């Protein structure tokens, strides 16, 4: 599969995010919405509300900071909606696109933060991944180790 050029991919991700917003809003208002879709619609509504609130920034007089202050919540909204697609969606093409949106939007958030001198957030596993990726702890003294014992001589 040929990779999308960076600029085209950004507009594709934005278009998909906006389309997901429109679909979620329309479906949430529809009396014919499938009750099984309620968790997906609720997550999307939460993501959209959080994104819209986050994008409502007071101008600071610094265009670059204001731009990033609005775009970072916008990108995070796309990430949140893509994660909902991964949790509830079934179409493999859309699920793959959702994974790519998450990676791309995270990279763009990091680039915007660095561009205006903001620190990056600490690294953390994706919300859809196990939270503890560390190796298992050493066995405690109260748990016997399973080792091969030498054969015992019979009396």
Secondary structure, DSSP 8 states (H G I E B T S, - for coil): -----HHHHHHHHHHHHHHHHHHHHHHHH-TT--GGGHHHHHHHHHHHHHHHHHH-----S-HHHHHHHHHHHHHHHHHHHHHHHHHH---HHHHHHHHHHHHHHHHHHHHHHHHTT---------TTS-S--S------TTS------------
